[in-house]
Amino acid sequence: MEPLRRAVAESPAVCLLGPRQVGKTTLALDLAEPLGAVYLDLESEQYLAKLQEPEAYLAMHRDRLVILDEVHRQPGLFPILRGQIDRSRRSGRRTGLYLLLSSASLDLLRQSGESLAGRLRLLEMAPLSVIEPTGASVERLWLRGGFPESLLAASDLLSLRWRLDFIRTYLERDVPQFGPRIAAETLRRFWTMLAHRQGAPLNVAELARNIGVDTKTAGRYIDLLVDLLLARRLPSWHANVGKRLVRAPRLYWRDSGMLHALLGIQDLESLLAHPVIGASWEGFVIENLIASAPEGTQASYGQDWCMSIC
């Protein structure tokens, strides 16, 4: 909460990025209550109706923090937000104007780069990590992952069912919003293939052959996963920048629970007996190290397969 509160106090607009169901809305509403902020869910027709005349509506609430949830659904708002921020600056109010929430970075970052340069601070909200007071053991956090509904489920079976539903929702509803239509079953096979190759050097051509698509299409599938904040493409590190660019990155599912759901791993005993155990633990450690690192840290893997943080 404190990094978000500080960012809102220091910047005219803040964007909180994170996958669905990670807790962005809950955090924003906790921040909003004492501030008397205005909350708009841009997936709801009820709230969208209020933005039929967005400039007039936002101008009416210029003296309050306005929270726009799932803002990537309305990219046309970014130029309007820029104008409202500039007007507020001229009238003396320079911070705490807008809090934007998004479960995708691709269109959002493109739009904000064009329209809100110098006016927007980006924060990322990842699933829960070992440094947070969840009350769960490290083993449970590793098995179930850090999405709150999964981690706090009454049993491992219910946790797995939640994650399977979560994956199905992404495949059938969310992914089609951000790119060309992809058959959900094809994409599921692709995601499962990546789960079996957790942490392996990324060979896009081989992945493309295995699912019967061209290399460019397979590359778009991977880009989409990264943009949806579900996977991490970890670049190589080398003192020679040229070699660093040539070596293949490694791809990790960012949430270990999602990885295990794709592989049908229900409990700790099944995980301990599965061939992916080493790569799963490696990815879990990487995400927790990055979550614990100072803001602005860049991560990469070295020649000895260890992760470098600088």
Disulfide bonds with the S-S distance in Angstrom:
none
